[in-house]
Amino acid sequence: MFDDTYYTIQSPTEGLYKEKGSKFLAFAYPVRTEQEVKELLEAKCKEFFDARHHCYAYILGADKAAWRANDDGEPSGTAGKPIHGQLMSKDLTDTLVIVVRYFGGIKLGVSGLINAYRTAARDALDKATILEKTVNLRYRLMFEYPLMNDVMRLLKQYDLQPLEQRFEMDCELSFEVRRSLAVQVYDAFAKLQGVRITD
């Protein structure tokens, strides 16, 4: 059976790493869209306008298809990639980590930078509460009032919560079901005479 769960963080957290006078401030955020990522980055660049670098990585979507890692002027592969690596090692998605660097005057070298960005990102993520979420599909049911009991019985059987509902002579309601159960639930409702199910 394909996996229909994924992991994200519950709320924003912060981390810190210091090395040879340089300070690496890490910020982890739960995000759903690239627009949210953009807004958070802009806010952090304004807040820490005097910092040398604002490096980041994010992963979006249950399938982790959308992701990006950015070094923001650091040597290639020394900042965004190690931050992205921490997201991957914790199997997270819908998560953004920004690491803001204040330069301390002493160069850290490539391995020093990789370690600093990785450690700062890990510190922020270690403080996060990890949530397991399910990939859900949404369906809408249309039926006549006399079929209400049959519909409610199936909702209860599969432990589904109605989302929007309208009960008149013609009734409508929508619900979400985790992807691994979707075919089974769809078939159960489709078998009810007089019930229409659409996605």
N, CA, C and O of each residue as an XYZ file, in Angstrom:
796
protein
N       0.855     -1.191      0.000
C       0.000      0.000      0.000
C       0.889      1.238      0.000
O       1.877      1.281      0.733
N       0.565      2.234     -0.795
C       1.409      3.435     -0.796
C       1.205      4.206      0.503
O       0.151      4.132      1.135
N       2.229      4.940      0.879
C       2.203      5.673      2.123
C       1.365      6.937      1.961
O       1.513      7.665      0.980
N       0.478      7.197      2.935
C      -0.319      8.418      2.830
C      -0.132      9.313      4.058
O      -1.015     10.094      4.412
N       1.027      9.186      4.696
C       1.340     10.070      5.815
C       2.605     10.860      5.501
O       3.438     10.434      4.702
N       2.733     12.010      6.138
C       3.954     12.807      6.002
C       4.177     13.568      7.298
O       3.286     13.643      8.144
N       5.362     14.127      7.450
C       5.727     14.806      8.692
C       6.044     16.271      8.439
O       6.682     16.630      7.449
N       5.579     17.109      9.363
C       5.900     18.533      9.322
C       6.092     19.008     10.753
O       5.944     18.230     11.695
N       6.423     20.293     10.918
C       6.587     20.797     12.282
C       5.326     21.549     12.701
O       4.614     22.113     11.870
N       5.070     21.544     14.002
C       3.828     22.128     14.514
C       3.859     23.652     14.514
O       2.885     24.295     14.124
N       4.985     24.235     14.952
C       5.046     25.692     15.092
C       6.490     26.164     14.908
O       7.413     25.350     14.931
N       6.691     27.471     14.727
C       8.041     27.995     14.500
C       8.974     27.727     15.692
O       8.557     27.766     16.849
N      10.236     27.457     15.375
C      11.254     27.279     16.422
C      12.528     28.007     15.994
O      12.677     28.403     14.838
N      13.442     28.174     16.953
C      14.702     28.865     16.670
C      15.881     28.037     17.153
O      15.778     27.270     18.110
N      17.007     28.213     16.464
C      18.233     27.545     16.864
C      19.395     28.520     16.752
O      19.255     29.597     16.173
N      20.547     28.142     17.309
C      21.710     29.030     17.305
C      22.994     28.211     17.254
O      23.097     27.153     17.875
N      23.972     28.718     16.500
C      25.306     28.108     16.495
C      26.315     29.240     16.402
O      26.159     30.168     15.608
N      27.365     29.149     17.237
C      28.417     30.179     17.207
C      29.756     29.526     16.910
O      30.067     28.453     17.427
N      30.541     30.188     16.071
C      31.864     29.652     15.718
C      32.779     30.809     15.353
O      32.476     31.577     14.440
N      33.901     30.939     16.061
C      34.918     31.965     15.763
C      34.312     33.345     15.537
O      34.652     34.034     14.575
N      33.425     33.732     16.418
C      32.828     35.067     16.324
C      31.625     35.163     15.399
O      30.836     36.101     15.512
N      31.470     34.200     14.476
C      30.288     34.211     13.600
C      29.087     33.639     14.362
O      29.213     32.688     15.133
N      27.943     34.235     14.127
C      26.703     33.745     14.743
C      25.763     33.271     13.647
O      25.554     33.964     12.652
N      25.199     32.087     13.837
C      24.249     31.512     12.882
C      22.903     31.353     13.595
O      22.749     30.495     14.464
N      21.944     32.180     13.222
C      20.620     32.134     13.838
C      19.687     31.358     12.915
O      19.496     31.733     11.758
N      19.111     30.282     13.427
C      18.252     29.425     12.594
C      16.786     29.594     12.987
O      16.448     29.704     14.166
N      15.928     29.612     11.968
C      14.486     29.756     12.177
C      13.766     28.709     11.335
O      13.919     28.670     10.114
N      12.981     27.862     11.993
C      12.212     26.831     11.272
C      10.734     27.202     11.313
O      10.219     27.614     12.353
N      10.057     27.054     10.181
C       8.641     27.411     10.081
C       7.846     26.323      9.376
O       8.329     25.724      8.415
N       6.617     26.062      9.852
C       5.712     25.245      9.041
C       5.162     26.128      7.911
O       4.705     27.241      8.172
N       5.201     25.655      6.681
C       4.716     26.425      5.525
C       3.922     25.507      4.593
O       4.121     24.292      4.578
N       3.007     26.122      3.806
C       2.232     25.323      2.857
C       2.490     25.724      1.411
O       2.304     24.919      0.499
N       2.925     26.985      1.195
C       3.051     27.484     -0.182
C       4.365     28.234     -0.382
O       5.006     28.663      0.578
N       4.749     28.381     -1.645
C       5.956     29.155     -1.960
C       5.747     30.636     -1.629
O       6.703     31.351     -1.328
N       4.501     31.086     -1.687
C       4.186     32.469     -1.315
C       4.510     32.713      0.171
O       5.081     33.745      0.523
N       4.145     31.764      1.027
C       4.474     31.863      2.461
C       5.986     31.913      2.658
O       6.493     32.698      3.459
N       6.698     31.064      1.917
C       8.168     31.033      1.997
C       8.718     32.417      1.672
O       9.563     32.946      2.394
N       8.230     32.994      0.577
C       8.686     34.309      0.118
C       8.452     35.381      1.184
O       9.336     36.189      1.469
N       7.266     35.377      1.759
C       6.932     36.381      2.780
C       7.804     36.238      4.022
O       8.262     37.238      4.576
N       8.035     35.006      4.462
C       8.879     34.788      5.645
C      10.322     35.201      5.383
O      10.975     35.785      6.249
N      10.822     34.893      4.171
C      12.186     35.308      3.806
C      12.320     36.826      3.796
O      13.281     37.383      4.328
N      11.341     37.485      3.184
C      11.380     38.958      3.135
C      11.366     39.549      4.538
O      12.090     40.500      4.831
N      10.536     38.973      5.400
C      10.445     39.468      6.790
C      11.769     39.290      7.525
O      12.205     40.184      8.251
N      12.407     38.139      7.339
C      13.688     37.877      8.022
C      14.797     38.780      7.461
O      15.651     39.246      8.216
N      14.791     39.028      6.146
C      15.801     39.914      5.552
C      15.638     41.343      6.080
O      16.624     42.054      6.274
N      14.394     41.756      6.310
C      14.147     43.096      6.884
C      14.584     43.141      8.345
O      15.256     44.075      8.781
N      14.184     42.099      9.099
C      14.482     42.057     10.532
C      15.995     42.023     10.773
O      16.505     42.710     11.658
N      16.706     41.217      9.977
C      18.160     41.086     10.131
C      18.861     41.696      8.922
O      19.692     41.057      8.277
N      18.507     42.949      8.630
C      19.030     43.639      7.429
C      20.548     43.812      7.477
O      21.196     43.949      6.439
N      21.108     43.805      8.687
C      22.558     44.031      8.836
C      23.364     42.726      8.786
O      24.586     42.754      8.925
N      22.692     41.586      8.589
C      23.405     40.297      8.523
C      24.002     40.103      7.135
O      23.487     40.637      6.152
N      25.088     39.339      7.056
C      25.806     39.120      5.808
C      25.042     38.164      4.867
O      24.991     38.385      3.657
N      24.455     37.111      5.436
C      23.797     36.088      4.610
C      22.467     35.657      5.227
O      22.329     35.592      6.448
N      21.492     35.364      4.365
C      20.194     34.794      4.778
C      19.992     33.538      3.921
O      19.368     33.589      2.860
N      20.523     32.429      4.394
C      20.486     31.178      3.616
C      19.264     30.357      4.044
O      18.783     30.485      5.170
N      18.772     29.518      3.135
C      17.560     28.781      3.488
C      17.403     27.524      2.637
O      18.077     27.321      1.627
N      16.474     26.698      3.104
C      16.018     25.537      2.331
C      14.595     25.248      2.755
O      14.218     25.466      3.907
N      13.804     24.753      1.808
C      12.441     24.341      2.155
C      12.051     23.133      1.320
O      12.622     22.873      0.261
N      11.061     22.401      1.826
C      10.455     21.280      1.107
C       8.946     21.444      1.260
O       8.453     21.715      2.355
N       8.215     21.278      0.157
C       6.755     21.423      0.183
C       6.067     20.206     -0.434
O       6.607     19.546     -1.321
N       4.865     19.930      0.061
C       4.028     18.878     -0.526
C       4.255     17.520      0.107
O       5.368     17.183      0.513
N       3.182     16.745      0.185
C       3.269     15.408      0.777
C       4.261     14.534      0.008
O       4.895     13.651      0.586
N       4.391     14.787     -1.302
C       5.327     14.007     -2.121
C       6.724     14.637     -2.153
O       7.626     14.118     -2.812
N       6.899     15.754     -1.442
C       8.191     16.466     -1.338
C       8.730     16.924     -2.698
O       9.938     17.086     -2.875
N       7.820     17.129     -3.649
C       8.240     17.447     -5.024
C       8.807     18.857     -5.154
O       9.698     19.089     -5.971
N       8.302     19.799     -4.362
C       8.785     21.188     -4.468
C       9.792     21.452     -3.361
O       9.468     21.353     -2.178
N      11.012     21.788     -3.751
C      12.016     22.111     -2.740
C      13.046     23.061     -3.336
O      13.177     23.173     -4.555
N      13.770     23.739     -2.461
C      14.812     24.639     -2.920
C      15.845     24.814     -1.809
O      15.506     24.782     -0.626
N      17.089     24.995     -2.190
C      18.159     25.299     -1.235
C      18.934     26.492     -1.789
O      19.287     26.509     -2.968
N      19.202     27.492     -0.941
C      19.835     28.724     -1.404
C      20.999     29.109     -0.499
O      20.853     29.182      0.721
N      22.170     29.356     -1.117
C      23.392     29.706     -0.360
C      23.522     31.208     -0.093
O      24.361     31.612      0.712
N      22.722     32.031     -0.740
C      22.745     33.490     -0.551
C      24.160     34.064     -0.446
O      24.483     34.774      0.507
N      24.991     33.749     -1.430
C      26.326     34.361     -1.473
C      27.424     33.587     -0.760
O      28.602     33.914     -0.909
N      27.061     32.570      0.009
C      28.088     31.704      0.599
C      28.633     30.810     -0.521
O      27.976     30.632     -1.547
N      29.841     30.246     -0.325
C      30.371     29.339     -1.362
C      29.358     28.237     -1.689
O      28.682     27.718     -0.800
N      29.264     27.893     -2.959
C      28.248     26.944     -3.440
C      28.235     25.646     -2.626
O      29.272     25.017     -2.416
N      27.042     25.264     -2.176
C      26.866     23.995     -1.468
C      27.204     24.022      0.008
O      27.131     22.988      0.674
N      27.579     25.201      0.546
C      27.998     25.225      1.957
C      26.874     25.613      2.925
O      27.032     25.469      4.137
N      25.752     26.099      2.408
C      24.707     26.586      3.316
C      23.345     25.943      3.031
O      22.813     25.213      3.867
N      22.784     26.217      1.847
C      21.460     25.690      1.509
C      21.395     24.174      1.564
O      20.435     23.600      2.077
N      22.439     23.523      1.023
C      22.459     22.054      0.956
C      22.482     21.407      2.349
O      21.706     20.487      2.609
N      23.364     21.877      3.250
C      23.339     21.289      4.597
C      22.021     21.548      5.343
O      21.578     20.710      6.128
N      21.400     22.700      5.100
C      20.095     22.976      5.727
C      19.058     21.997      5.162
O      18.286     21.394      5.908
N      19.056     21.850      3.829
C      18.145     20.907      3.162
C      18.381     19.481      3.677
O      17.438     18.716      3.880
N      19.641     19.148      3.879
C      20.002     17.818      4.399
C      19.369     17.520      5.751
O      18.981     16.384      6.024
N      19.264     18.553      6.606
C      18.631     18.367      7.922
C      17.128     18.119      7.786
O      16.555     17.308      8.513
N      16.498     18.826      6.847
C      15.065     18.580      6.586
C      14.867     17.138      6.114
O      13.944     16.450      6.549
N      15.757     16.694      5.207
C      15.669     15.323      4.670
C      15.911     14.284      5.770
O      15.209     13.276      5.839
N      16.900     14.531      6.621
C      17.241     13.527      7.635
C      16.108     13.358      8.649
O      15.971     12.299      9.262
N      15.307     14.394      8.820
C      14.152     14.284      9.732
C      12.868     13.930      8.972
O      11.790     13.864      9.563
N      12.993     13.701      7.647
C      11.867     13.293      6.803
C      10.720     14.310      6.858
O       9.551     13.931      6.930
N      11.067     15.613      6.824
C      10.063     16.670      6.945
C       9.665     17.239      5.590
O      10.452     17.239      4.643
N       8.445     17.716      5.519
C       7.999     18.511      4.376
C       7.140     19.646      4.917
O       6.897     19.732      6.121
N       6.678     20.528      4.008
C       5.937     21.722      4.420
C       6.696     22.464      5.522
O       6.108     22.944      6.492
N       8.011     22.544      5.345
C       8.879     23.160      6.348
C       9.934     24.026      5.661
O      10.496     23.653      4.632
N      10.183     25.181      6.252
C      11.218     26.124      5.788
C      12.200     26.352      6.927
O      11.795     26.550      8.072
N      13.490     26.325      6.613
C      14.509     26.718      7.597
C      15.352     27.837      6.979
O      15.909     27.695      5.891
N      15.426     28.952      7.709
C      16.269     30.082      7.307
C      17.395     30.190      8.327
O      17.148     30.165      9.533
N      18.620     30.310      7.852
C      19.747     30.541      8.767
C      20.384     31.882      8.402
O      20.854     32.092      7.284
N      20.380     32.778      9.386
C      20.936     34.124      9.224
C      22.346     34.126      9.818
O      22.553     33.705     10.956
N      23.317     34.609      9.025
C      24.706     34.604      9.504
C      25.224     36.017      9.729
O      25.143     36.890      8.865
N      25.753     36.197     10.913
C      26.528     37.411     11.211
C      27.996     37.023     11.188
O      28.433     36.182     11.974
N      28.751     37.630     10.295
C      30.168     37.277     10.099
C      31.009     37.813     11.254
O      30.883     38.970     11.656
N      31.861     36.947     11.772
C      32.668     37.331     12.939
C      34.071     37.799     12.600
O      34.861     38.081     13.501
N      34.398     37.889     11.304
C      35.723     38.385     10.926
C      36.728     37.286     10.632
O      37.769     37.553     10.031
N      36.441     36.052     11.044
C      37.370     34.939     10.763
C      36.665     33.975      9.816
O      35.552     33.524     10.086
N      37.330     33.665      8.698
C      36.722     32.723      7.735
C      36.708     31.322      8.330
O      37.635     30.915      9.031
N      35.640     30.598      8.038
C      35.474     29.252      8.607
C      35.890     28.150      7.636
O      36.049     26.996      8.036
N      36.068     28.503      6.359
C      36.403     27.475      5.373
C      35.164     26.682      4.995
O      34.133     26.757      5.664
N      35.276     25.925      3.920
C      34.120     25.192      3.391
C      33.545     24.220      4.411
O      32.338     24.231      4.655
N      34.385     23.375      5.016
C      33.857     22.373      5.957
C      33.303     23.055      7.208
O      32.328     22.578      7.787
N      33.907     24.153      7.625
C      33.411     24.906      8.787
C      32.038     25.496      8.529
O      31.167     25.483      9.399
N      31.852     26.023      7.302
C      30.549     26.590      6.939
C      29.471     25.510      6.880
O      28.372     25.680      7.408
N      29.807     24.394      6.228
C      28.841     23.284      6.118
C      28.404     22.847      7.514
O      27.213     22.673      7.773
N      29.373     22.672      8.407
C      29.073     22.248      9.777
C      28.212     23.285     10.499
O      27.270     22.927     11.206
N      28.534     24.568     10.322
C      27.804     25.636     11.019
C      26.348     25.702     10.572
O      25.442     25.760     11.405
N      26.123     25.694      9.265
C      24.740     25.769      8.766
C      23.945     24.508      9.136
O      22.767     24.580      9.486
N      24.613     23.361      9.049
C      23.948     22.096      9.399
C      23.563     22.090     10.881
O      22.442     21.726     11.235
N      24.502     22.497     11.742
C      24.267     22.455     13.188
C      23.194     23.449     13.614
O      22.356     23.131     14.458
N      23.211     24.649     13.038
C      22.192     25.653     13.373
C      20.802     25.159     12.963
O      19.844     25.271     13.728
N      20.705     24.610     11.742
C      19.415     24.084     11.253
C      18.933     22.938     12.147
O      17.757     22.863     12.502
N      19.872     22.040     12.507
C      19.503     20.894     13.357
C      19.004     21.385     14.719
O      18.043     20.839     15.261
N      19.652     22.413     15.268
C      19.260     22.939     16.575
C      17.801     23.424     16.546
O      17.027     23.142     17.460
N      17.441     24.155     15.484
C      16.053     24.645     15.366
C      15.083     23.478     15.211
O      14.029     23.459     15.846
N      15.434     22.500     14.365
C      14.524     21.373     14.103
C      14.412     20.428     15.299
O      13.363     19.823     15.521
N      15.503     20.302     16.075
C      15.452     19.447     17.270
C      14.458     19.984     18.296
O      13.920     19.223     19.100
N      14.213     21.294     18.268
C      13.287     21.904     19.236
C      11.840     21.842     18.762
O      10.924     22.162     19.519
N      11.629     21.433     17.514
C      10.279     21.435     16.935
C       9.495     20.205     17.371
O      10.056     19.130     17.583
N       8.185     20.390     17.499
C       7.274     19.258     17.704
C       6.902     18.751     16.307
O       6.370     19.497     15.484
N       7.189     17.482     16.059
C       6.927     16.893     14.738
C       5.492     16.354     14.704
O       5.069     15.625     15.601
N       4.761     16.723     13.662
C       3.392     16.242     13.487
C       3.336     15.240     12.337
O       3.943     15.445     11.286
N       2.604     14.162     12.553
C       2.330     13.230     11.449
C       0.970     13.609     10.871
O      -0.020     13.676     11.600
N       0.921     13.854      9.571
C      -0.337     14.218      8.918
C      -0.666     13.187      7.848
O       0.214     12.485      7.350
N      -1.941     13.109      7.505
C      -2.330     12.171      6.449
C      -2.653     12.948      5.177
O      -3.115     14.088      5.220
N      -2.397     12.301      4.054
C      -2.798     12.861      2.760
C      -4.269     12.529      2.594
O      -4.647     11.360      2.526
N      -5.098     13.566      2.530
C      -6.551     13.352      2.467
C      -7.125     13.726      1.111
O      -6.639     14.633      0.436
N      -8.172     13.004      0.732
C      -8.948     13.349     -0.452
C     -10.315     13.827      0.023
O     -10.844     13.345      1.025
N     -10.871     14.774     -0.708
C     -12.168     15.341     -0.309
C     -13.255     14.894     -1.286
O     -13.063     14.908     -2.502
N     -14.389     14.501     -0.735
C     -15.528     14.071     -1.545
C     -16.793     14.830     -1.146
O     -16.906     15.334     -0.028
N     -17.735     14.900     -2.076
C     -19.025     15.523     -1.800
C     -20.127     14.512     -2.080
O     -20.108     13.821     -3.099
N     -21.071     14.433     -1.179
C     -22.218     13.523     -1.339
C     -23.481     14.327     -1.598
O     -23.693     15.378     -0.994
N     -24.318     13.828     -2.500
C     -25.627     14.426     -2.740
C     -26.660     13.305     -2.645
O     -26.520     12.261     -3.281
N     -27.698     13.538     -1.841
C     -28.691     12.488     -1.619
C     -29.985     13.124     -1.123
O     -29.999     14.288     -0.721
N     -31.061     12.361     -1.153
C     -32.339     12.860     -0.640
C     -32.459     12.526      0.835
O     -31.878     11.557      1.324
N     -33.228     13.351      1.531
C     -33.321     13.261      2.992
C     -33.586     11.847      3.535
O     -32.982     11.473      4.540
N     -34.463     11.052      2.912
C     -34.736      9.707      3.465
C     -33.487      8.802      3.544
O     -33.490      7.809      4.271
N     -32.423      9.145      2.797
C     -31.196      8.320      2.821
C     -30.207      8.748      3.916
O     -29.121      8.183      4.042
N     -30.604      9.750      4.700
C     -29.724     10.318      5.736
C     -29.124      9.250      6.663
O     -27.921      9.264      6.926
N     -29.964      8.322      7.160
C     -29.463      7.323      8.113
C     -28.384      6.437      7.502
O     -27.387      6.124      8.152
N     -28.589      6.031      6.239
C     -27.597      5.184      5.559
C     -26.265      5.928      5.408
O     -25.190      5.370      5.629
N     -26.373      7.198      5.026
C     -25.159      8.009      4.834
C     -24.421      8.173      6.168
O     -23.207      7.984      6.240
N     -25.166      8.526      7.223
C     -24.551      8.740      8.536
C     -23.923      7.454      9.081
O     -22.874      7.487      9.724
N     -24.572      6.334      8.816
C     -24.033      5.043      9.279
C     -22.654      4.781      8.656
O     -21.728      4.345      9.341
N     -22.530      5.054      7.335
C     -21.240      4.846      6.666
C     -20.182      5.829      7.167
O     -19.024      5.458      7.359
N     -20.585      7.081      7.377
C     -19.629      8.074      7.911
C     -19.080      7.592      9.253
O     -17.880      7.668      9.518
N     -19.997      7.092     10.099
C     -19.606      6.614     11.423
C     -18.706      5.375     11.306
O     -17.701      5.257     12.006
N     -19.083      4.464     10.417
C     -18.331      3.226     10.234
C     -16.860      3.514      9.885
O     -15.957      2.831     10.370
N     -16.629      4.537      9.035
C     -15.262      4.870      8.618
C     -14.664      6.020      9.435
O     -13.589      6.531      9.122
N     -15.389      6.415     10.492
C     -14.908      7.471     11.391
C     -14.594      8.770     10.624
O     -13.530      9.364     10.798
N     -15.535      9.191      9.780
C     -15.361     10.399      8.960
C     -16.204     11.536      9.530
O     -17.353     11.337      9.923
N     -15.614     12.732      9.568
C     -16.339     13.908     10.064
C     -16.909     14.690      8.883
O     -16.168     15.035      7.963
N     -18.236     14.981      8.890
C     -18.777     15.841      7.835
C     -18.165     17.240      7.946
O     -18.012     17.761      9.050
N     -17.815     17.847      6.815
C     -17.249     19.195      6.826
C     -18.378     20.194      6.589
O     -18.926     20.746      7.543
N     -18.728     20.429      5.326
C     -19.871     21.313      5.059
C     -21.089     20.419      4.878
O     -21.007     19.358      4.259
N     -22.205     20.853      5.417
C     -23.420     20.049      5.233
C     -24.641     20.938      5.074
O     -24.734     22.021      5.651
N     -25.577     20.441      4.267
C     -26.836     21.153      4.044
C     -27.925     20.084      3.975
O     -27.963     19.258      3.063
N     -28.817     20.131      4.983
C     -29.870     19.116      5.055
C     -31.229     19.744      4.772
O     -31.778     20.476      5.595
N     -31.757     19.440      3.590
C     -33.125     19.826      3.242
C     -33.737     18.595      2.586
O     -33.355     17.475      2.922
N     -34.672     18.770      1.663
C     -35.164     17.582      0.947
C     -34.019     16.976      0.128
O     -33.840     15.759      0.081
N     -33.243     17.874     -0.523
C     -32.007     17.427     -1.174
C     -30.862     17.776     -0.236
O     -30.702     18.936      0.142
N     -30.073     16.792      0.139
C     -28.993     17.026      1.105
C     -27.633     16.964      0.409
O     -27.451     16.291     -0.605
N     -26.701     17.688      0.996
C     -25.314     17.673      0.516
C     -24.398     17.681      1.711
O     -24.672     18.353      2.706
N     -23.318     16.944      1.623
C     -22.272     17.104      2.639
C     -20.937     16.702      2.027
O     -20.877     15.934      1.067
N     -19.876     17.238      2.605
C     -18.543     16.865      2.133
C     -17.745     16.308      3.304
O     -18.041     16.591      4.465
N     -16.741     15.522      2.986
C     -15.873     14.934      4.017
C     -14.500     14.688      3.410
O     -14.330     14.683      2.191
N     -13.525     14.483      4.291
C     -12.176     14.113      3.846
C     -11.863     12.719      4.356
O     -12.272     12.336      5.452
N     -11.135     11.967      3.547
C     -10.739     10.619      3.938
C      -9.274     10.427      3.557
O      -8.829     10.913      2.517
N      -8.525      9.716      4.403
C      -7.113      9.514      4.069
C      -6.989      8.672      2.803
O      -7.807      7.791      2.539
N      -5.957      8.963      2.035
C      -5.830      8.412      0.692
C      -5.881      6.888      0.652
O      -6.439      6.311     -0.281
N      -5.304      6.237      1.654
C      -5.257      4.766      1.629
C      -6.650      4.134      1.770
O      -6.849      2.977      1.398
N      -7.614      4.897      2.308
C      -8.977      4.370      2.467
C      -9.930      4.879      1.388
O     -11.083      4.452      1.324
N      -9.455      5.786      0.545
C     -10.339      6.514     -0.378
C     -11.145      5.596     -1.291
O     -12.352      5.791     -1.438
N     -10.514      4.609     -1.902
C     -11.211      3.729     -2.858
C     -12.308      2.943     -2.142
O     -13.429      2.826     -2.637
N     -11.971      2.413     -0.981
C     -12.911      1.630     -0.180
C     -14.139      2.472      0.204
O     -15.275      2.021      0.065
N     -13.896      3.701      0.689
C     -14.973      4.594      1.122
C     -15.816      5.031     -0.080
O     -17.046      5.037     -0.025
N     -15.129      5.396     -1.163
C     -15.834      5.816     -2.387
C     -16.789      4.708     -2.843
O     -17.958      4.961     -3.135
N     -16.274      3.481     -2.898
C     -17.092      2.346     -3.342
C     -18.297      2.121     -2.432
O     -19.400      1.838     -2.900
N     -18.069      2.251     -1.116
C     -19.162      2.037     -0.144
C     -20.296      3.033     -0.380
O     -21.468      2.656     -0.348
N     -19.953      4.308     -0.619
C     -20.990      5.318     -0.871
C     -21.612      5.137     -2.257
O     -22.814      5.338     -2.437
N     -20.796      4.761     -3.221
C     -21.302      4.577     -4.588
C     -22.339      3.445     -4.647
O     -23.231      3.454     -5.496
N     -22.210      2.475     -3.737
C     -23.144      1.338     -3.713
C     -24.500      1.710     -3.114
O     -25.481      0.991     -3.303
N     -24.556      2.843     -2.385
C     -25.841      3.255     -1.801
C     -26.746      3.800     -2.891
O     -26.433      4.800     -3.537
N     -27.872      3.127     -3.086
C     -28.832      3.541     -4.104
C     -29.313      4.978     -3.813
O     -29.768      5.286     -2.711
N     -29.198      5.847     -4.836
C     -29.713      7.216     -4.655
C     -28.706      8.206     -4.095
O     -29.029      9.378     -3.902
N     -27.470      7.741     -3.830
C     -26.432      8.665     -3.343
C     -25.450      8.940     -4.465
O     -24.957      8.010     -5.104
N     -25.158     10.223     -4.712
C     -24.132     10.574     -5.698
C     -22.893     11.051     -4.969
O     -22.971     11.878     -4.061
N     -21.754     10.526     -5.374
C     -20.485     10.955     -4.747
C     -19.583     11.551     -5.826
O     -19.385     10.951     -6.882
N     -19.041     12.734     -5.550
C     -18.118     13.392     -6.495
C     -16.905     13.891     -5.728
O     -16.951     14.070     -4.511
N     -15.803     14.115     -6.473
C     -14.629     14.664     -5.778
C     -14.450     16.122     -6.127
O     -13.517     16.762     -5.642
